[in-house]
């Protein structure tokens, strides 16, 4: 490969764990927060002018940025090797310091509460505060959920064991070892490599891929451990609802942080669940294409049609992404080139490496992308998806730090848009038979990122609701609940090869551990992107308007930001129009049977 395919963290952070600068930056965390508190703790509540608040914001963001650099470095190091005990130990040392620093800063929330809703709203309307308006609005809305300083301190200390649960999940799943017999030879593989075989043309290999995962995840020890980790996280979430007085809706905390109205999220989930028969139509058509209409199993869902089995080198895949970006926008292309040339993409799977893919970015810093590229067309889409995130982070740099990050409900906008651009490019480059295969994969991805994500959230909501009401759930209860939501999604089209009590699919989804209810952002992001993409294609939304949406970061609530561009996310028609686009593709696919 000619492209650099490893992160060069020493270029951007530290030379290693023994770098004196890392030790200095960690040692400075508490003194920096102490100095900030000395400057503002006894005067903040007396502020009466926008200039005073602007000074506070400036100092606060400078302090916050300097504090978090060690944690980003350690997170990236851990992603590359979840089994590096020295990194894990250092992460926990720093996490403890952050807990102490956070307790030093609890006075900020208490003073906001005393300043009160009316005064904060008055500041939000001042033109001098325009670039911080949405942060002030969120603060005004959130102060009613702030507890007293003593209670907040206890919650901060309590958060460390919860972080341990998440860390344990990553460390445990990163340690798993998988074997598969391929062409008579037993191979040791990473989880990402095993998962890639679920799209193999050979049905026996697809079945072996599932069985390889289950040999690990379905073991009693694993199920007990992951079941207890997950229910502990859910119980902690439940306790936050009770203590903070959130609305009686287990998803309220997520919806508030996402700046999404409960009824809007409920509408998204309801409209997609009503459209489950679309997925079932796709699966029936696919079963006919691969001659399995009487025996279509769970391990056939990701099967190729068997027409082509195209593989890509990483260079070929990245060149394809670059050509798509070049055709769309020079700024998207230039930043994609910088990402790879400046060694901010880690591309290939390796033992101990965190699974999946992600893009990470923050104010004043460059984006980083982690991949586990195995050469499939789906991996090419993943490149465009994660680079879309990175570009979004780059364009949002125009915003002030407190409103830099977009809500998760908007975070998928650029990533899925980039995938759609890639889809058009692929369609123009392949033969009719290859396009049939591509449409099969494209629809598979769409259903995975809209319908299956909604199924995940529906499962989460039922688990959280039951535990919040006082029920206890064992891992077998979780397995049975998971199967019940699979039944709704598949509608009897898919044959299962194991019973409900052994259906452990929930335990393989990192998001439900780390970010409860996050998965609806994927579904929303897909449907939103259909709307934006169609508007760009028909000329009703200019390319610069689209980039302005990305540049907005978290500076405006999604509902009001999108309304300025003619998109009403509180209307059922918005979701139905996106689902009609999916139906058009399903109809095209059905005609190929």
N, C-alpha and C positions, 0 to 999 in steps of 0.2 A: 504494500500500500504506500502511496506517495503522500497522503495526508497524515499529519500527526494525529494520533488516535488516543493519546493519554493526556490527562490533566497535568499541567505544570504548576502545581500549587505553590512551589517555592518562588515562582515568578510574581505571585500576587499576595502571598501571605508570609509564611515562615519556612526556613530551611528544614525544619523537623521539630519534634517534640522538645529537643534540647536547645532550640534557638533561644538565646537570651532575650530577644525581643518578645517572644511569646510569653516568657516568664514575667517580663516587665509589664506587658499589656494586661496580663491576668492580675498582677499585683496592684495595678492602678485602678481596677474596677471600683473597689470600695472607696478609696480616697476621692475619686472623681464624683461619685454619688454624694459623698459627705460634703464636698465643696459646693455642689449644686444646692444641696439642702440648706446649707448655711446661708447661701445667697437669697433663697426664696421662701424658705419654710415659714418665716414669721412675717412676711410682707405680702405674699401672693394674694391672700384673701382681701387685701385692702386695695388692690389694683382697680383703677377706674377708667383708664384710657386705653385705646387700642395699641398705642405705642408700647405700653408696659407689657401687654399680653404678647405682642410681637417679639419683644426682647426675651420673654420667657420661652416662647416657642423656639427661637433661634438657639438659645443655650441648651434647651432640653434635647433637641435633635442632634446637636453636636455631641453632647454627652452620650446619648443612646448609641450613636454610630460607633464611637470609640470603644464602648463596652462590648459590643457583640462580635467584633472581628474574631476573637479567639474561638467563639462558639461556632461560627461558620467554618472556620478552618477544621476544627475537630469533627464537625458533622461531615464535611467532605471526606476527610481521612477515614472516618467510620464507614461511609458509603462504599469506599473502595475495598475495605476489608473489615467486615463486621466482627471478625474473630480476633482483631488486634487488641489484646487485653490492655496494653499500655495506653492506647487511644481511649478505650472505654473508661479506664480508671481516671484519666485526665478529664474526660467529659464530665464525670460525676463530681470531680473536685471543683470544676468551673461552675457546674450547675448549683452546687451548694453556695458558692459565692454569689451567684445571681439571686438565689433565694434571700440571702442577707441583704443584698443591694435593693431588691424589690421591697423588702420590709422597711428599709430606710426611706423609701419613696412613697409610702402609703398616705402620707399627708396630702399628696396632690389630689387624690380622689376625694379625700375628706373635705378639702377646701373647695373643690368644685361643687360638692354637695351643699356646702354652706353658702357659696356664692349664689347658687340657685338657678332654676330653669329660666326665669324671666330675664335675669341679667345676662346669662349666656346667650340666650336668643337675641337679645339686643345687640350684643357684640357681633353675632353672626350676620346681622343686617348692615353692619358698618362696612362701607366700600373698602376701607383700609384692611379689613380682615377677609376680603373676598377669597384669597387663595387658601384660607383655612376654614372656610365656611362649613364644609361638610363634616369636618372633625368637630367643630363646635356643635353642630346639630346632633351628631352622634353622642357627644358628651352630654348634651342637655337631655336627650332621650334616655341615656343610660344611668344617670345619677340616682334614679329611684331604685336601682338594683344594687347600689353600693351599700355594704354593711358598715358597721362601726370599725374603727381602726384595729381594735383588739381582735375582732372576728376575722377581718381581712388578713391579719398577721397569722392567725391560726390556719386559714385556708392556704396561705402561701407555704407554710411549713408542711401542710398536708399534701401539697401538690408534688412534693419530691417522691413519695412512694408511688404516686400515679405515674410520674415520669419513668420510674423504675419498671412499671408494668409494660410501658411502651418500649423501653429499651430492651427488656427481657424478650418481648415478642420479636424484635429485630435480630437480637443476638441469637435467639433460639432458631428461628427460621433460617437465618443465614448460616447456621451450622449444619443444616440438614444435608445429607449426602444421598444422591439418587443413582440407581443403576438401571440400565435398559439393555436388553439383548437385541442387537441389530445385526442382521445377516449372520446369525449364529455366534456373534461375538458380544460378550458382556462389556458394556462401557460405563465408566463413571462420568456423570454429567452434572452440570449446574441446573437449578430449577428452571432458569430461562431456556436452556437448551432442551430440557424435557418438555416444556410447554410448547416449544416450536414444533415438536413432533406430533402435536395434536392436529396439525394441518398437513400431515403426510399423506401421500397418495395411497399408501398401503394401509388397509384397514387394520391389519394385525398390529402394525407399528403404532397406529393411533390408539388402539386399545391398550397396548403395552405402556404408552405414555401416561394414560389415565391411571393404570394400575401402579406405575412407578410412583406417581404422586401419592396415591392412596396408601401405598405400603408405608409411607412416612406419616402422612397426615391422619390416617385412620387408625394408627396404633393407639392403644388405650392410653399410654403415657402421654402422647402428644395431645390427644383429645382432652384429657383431664387438665393438662397444663394450659392449652389455648382456651378451653372453655372457662377456666377460672380467671385467666387474664382478661378475657372479654367481659365476663359478667362483673368483674371488679371495676372495669372502666365504666360500664353502664351504671353501676351503683353510684359511682362518684358523680357521674353526670346527673343522676336523679337527685343526689343530695344538694347539688348546686341549684336545681330547680326549686327545691323546698326552701333552702336557706335564703336565696336571693329574691324569692317571691316572683319568679317568672310566671307568665300566664300558664294556665293548666293545659299545656301542650308540650309533649316531650321534645318537640322540634323547635320550640320557641327560642331557646338560646342560640341555636344555629341561625334561625331566620333573622333574629335581631342583628347578629354579627354580620350577616349577609345583606342587611338592609332590604330584606324581602318581606312583604306582608304575608302573614300566615295564609290568607285566602288565595294569594297568587301561587304559593308553593303547593297548596292543596289542589288548585286548579291544574297545575302542571302534572302532578301525580295522577289525578283522576283522568285527565284526557289521554295520557299515555296508557294507563291501565285499560281504558275502554278500547284502545287501539291494539291491544295484544293480539287479536285475530290476524292482524297484518303480519306479525312475526310467524304465526302458525301457517299462513299462506306461503310465506317464503320457505319455511322448512318442508312443507308438503311438496312444493315444486322441486326443491333440492333433492329430496328423497327419490323423486321420480327420475331426476337426471342421473343419479348415481345408482339407480336400480335397487333401491333399498326401501321402497314404499311400504313393504310389509315387515321390515325389520330395521327401522331407523333408530339408532341408539344414541345415547348421550355423547358417545365418543365420535359420532359422525357429524355433530353440529358444525365443527370447524373444518370439515373435510373439503379438500379441493374437488373440483369436478373430474379431475383425472385427465383433463385435456392437455394441460401444460404444467410443468413443475419448475417454474423459472426461479433461479437464484441470482443474487447480486453480490458482487464484492462491495466493500464499504465505499471504495472510490467511485464505483458506478452509481451507487445509491446517492452519495452526496453530490455528485455531479448532476444527477437528475433533479435533486432538490434545488441546487443552484440555478439550473436552467429555468425552473418554474419561477423562482424569485426574480431572476433577471427579466423575464417576460412581464411580470406583474409590476415591479417597482424597484427602482435602482437602490433606494435606501434599504429595502428588505434584502436585496442581493448583497450589498456592501457589508451589512452587519453579519450576514451568514458567512461571508468570506472571513471577516475578522474573527468570528467565533472559532473557526477551524484553524486558521493561521496562528492565532494567539493562544492555542493549546488550552481551550476552555471546553472541549468535548472529550469525554471518556467513553469510548465506543463499544468495546468488546466485553463479553461475559468472562468471568474468571471465578475461581473458587473463593467463596467468602464474600464476593461482591454483592451489594444490595441488589435485589431483583427489581424488575420493571424499569421504568425510565422517569426522569423528572428534569425540570428546568428550575434553577434557583437564581433569584436576583434580588437586589435591594438598592435603595437610594444611594447614589454616588459611587456605585460599584458596578463591575461588569457581570454579565450573566454567566452561569455555568450550566452545562447540560450533561446528564448521565444517561447512557444508553446501554442496552445489552443486545447488540446487533448480531443476528444469526443468519442474515442473508436472504430472508423472505421478503416478499413484496410488502407484507404487513410491517416489516421493520423499516422499509423505506418511508411508509406513511408515518411511522413513529418519529423518524428524523424530522420530517416537516412539522409534525405536531409539536415536538419539544422546541424546535427552532422558532416556531410561531410564538410560544411562550416567551422565549428569550427576547425576541423582537418587541413583544408587548412590554416587557420590563425595560427595554432600552428606550422606547418611545415615551414611557411614563416618567422618565427622568425629568421631564419638564415640570412635574408637580413638586410641591413641597413635601418633605418627608412624612408628616402626619397624614397626608392624603395621597401618598405615592401608590400604595398597594390597592389594586381594585378588589372589590368583593369577589369571593370565589364564584359567585353566580355569573360574573363577567369575565372570570379569569380564563375561560376556555375559548373566548371569542376569536383571538388571533390564531390559536393552535388549530382549531377545527377548520377555520377559513383557509389556512395553509394546506391542510389535507385536501380540501375541496379543489383548490387550485392544482394540486398534484394530480388529482383524479382526472381533471380535464386534459392534462398533459399526457397522462398514461393512455387515455382513450385515443388520443391522436397518434400514438406511437406503436400501438399493438394491432395484431390481426383480429379478425372477427372472433376466432376461437379464443384467442388470448383475452379479448375484451369480455367474453362470456365468463371466463375465469375471474377476471378482474371485478366484474359486477357481483359475482358471488362473494368475493372477499370484501368488496365495498359495502354491500348490504350486511354482511356478517359484522363488520365493524360498526355500522350505523345502529344495528339492533343491539350490539354490545354496549354502545355508548349512550343509547337512549333507553331502550326497553329493559335491558338487564340492569342498568344502573337504577332505574325506578324500582325494579324487583328487589334490588339490594336495600333500597331505602324503605320499601314496604316491610321487608323482613326486619330491618333495624327498628322501625317504628313499633312493630308488634312486640319485639323483645323489650325495648325500652319501656313501653306502656305496661307490660306485664310486671316487669321488675319494679317500676315506679309505684305500682299498686300493691306491692308487697309480696309478689310471688317469687319463688326461687326456681331457677332453671338450671338443669344439668346439661352437660354437653349432648346427651341424647335428646333432651327436649329441644335444644337448638337445632339439631339435625332434623327432627320431625317438622319443626316450623319452617326450616329452609325448604324441605321437600314440598310443603304445602304451597309455598310461593312459587316454586318451580312448576308445580301443577297448573297454577293459574297462567303462568307465562307460556308454557308449552301446549296447553290445551289438549293433552292426550296424543300429540303427534310423536313425542319422543318416548322410546322404551328405556326403562331404567335397568341397569345391570346389578344394582345393589338395593337393599331395602331402605326404607326411610330412616331407620335408626342409625344407619351407617353413612348417611348422606352428609358429609363434612364440608361441603363446598364453601360455606360461610367462613370457615376458619382460614381459608386461603386468601382472603380479601384484606389487604393492609389498611385500607381507608377506614373500615369500621372500627379499627382499634385506634388509629391515630387522629382521625378527624370525623367524628360521628356525623352522619347525614350529609357529608360532603358530596356524596355521589350524585345527588340531584343536580349539582352544578354541571356535570357532564351532559345530562339530558337537556337541561335548560340551554347550555352553551351550544349544543348541536342545533336545537330548534331555532335559537336566535341567529346562529350563523347561516342557516338556510335563508332566513329573512334578509340578513345583511348581504349575503352573496347574491341573491336574486336582485336586490336593489342596485348593487354595483353593476351587475350584468345588464340590467335594463336601463341604466343611466339615471335612475331616480335618486341614487346616492353616489356622490362623487368619490373617487379614490381618496381625496384629501379629507372628505367628511368621515370616511371609514377610519383613516389614520387619526383623525381628531378624537374619535371615540376611544381608540387605544391610548392616545396621549392623555386622556382625561384621568387615567388611573382610578383612584378612589375619591376624586374631587366632587363627584355628584352621585346621588342615589340612582341605581339602575333604572328604576321606573321613570324618573324625570329626564335623565340623560337620553334614554331611547325615545321618549315621547317627542323630543325635539327633532327626531329624524323619522317621525311617522310610525313608530312601533309602539303598540299598546300591549304591554305584557300582562295587563289585568283583564284582557279580553280572551274568551275561549277561542275566538277566531285566530288569534296569533298562534296558538298551539296547533289548532286544526290545520292551518295553512302549511305549517312545517310538516305535519304528519301526512298531508296530501302529497308533498314532494317525495316522501318515503314510499307512499302507495304507487306513485308513478313508476318508480324504479322496480317495485315488486311486480307491477303489471308487465314491464319490459322483460323482467326475468322469467315470468310465467310463460310469456310468448316463446321463449327459447326452449321450453320443454318439448 
